[in-house]
Each structure stands twice: as C-alpha cells, then as structure tokens.
Amino acid sequence: MRDETILREKAREAIHSGRVPTVRPSRMLLCSLSAGETCAVCGDLLAGGEMEFEFEYRTSPPPRERSLMERLNWIPEVRRYHLHHNCFVAWEFERTNLGPPERRSSI
C-alpha cells in the first residue's frame, strides 16, 4: 500500500501535466478486473486480474451537419483511464478539492 501523501502528490502531478482530467468522467466502471493496463496516476502496471477503477470521457460531440443515418451510426471518440484503487482515491480528492491547475496558486 502506498503512502497517501505520495499518492496525492502523484495525483496532483498527473492533473497538472494533463495525464488525467479534472472534470467528472462521462462514465465510471468501479472495481473491474484489470487486463494489465498502466495506472494513469502513478504509472505502475495494474496486474492482470487486479481490481481497478476505470473511467472514460467522450472527447468528440455528435455531428450536427450530417445526415440522420450518419448521426445514428456515429461512434464517439472515447478516452479511457485505468487507476489503482488508492490512486483513484487520491485523484478524486485532488480533482474535487483543488480543481483544475489554473485555479491553484501552487502545486
């Protein structure tokens, strides 16, 4: 188990560098089994079968000036993030308590 202070520092760095967003995710999958992804906060591997938090963001809006068929067949661009449980807790704390980097006086 990682030290909470270190994880919060890593979460702040991940937010500040843009590796993870500060806005609420479009969708969250809490506690799924990892397929061996890398944690977006600490950068360590999530072992296969390890419990993880996964969240996603839709990064592109639906097309407006297209035909009805094109809009019905549209597949949004989605960005996914995978985190260890403790990294998720640190990210959520930093995301909700500190806000985006531009609103902070220091990191």
HUTA-V982408 format. One record per residue. PSI is psi as a letter, one per 30 degrees, with the letter a starting at -180 (* if undefined). Layout:
[[PSI] [PSI]]
//
This chain:
[[k] [l] [k] [e] [e] [e] [e] [e] [e] [e] [e] [e] [e] [e] [e] [e] [f] [g] [f] [k] [l] [f] [l] [k] [l] [e] [k] [k] [j] [k] [i] [l] [k] [k] [g] [g] [l] [k] [k] [f] [e] [f] [f] [l] [k] [j] [k] [k] [f] [k] [k] [l] [k] [k] [l] [l] [k] [k] [f] [k] [l] [k] [k] [e] [h] [l] [l] [e] [e] [e] [e] [e] [g] [k] [j] [l] [k] [k] [k] [k] [k] [k] [k] [l] [e] [e] [e] [e] [e] [e] [e] [e] [e] [e] [e] [f] [f] [f] [a] [l] [e] [f] [f] [k] [e] [l] [*]]
//
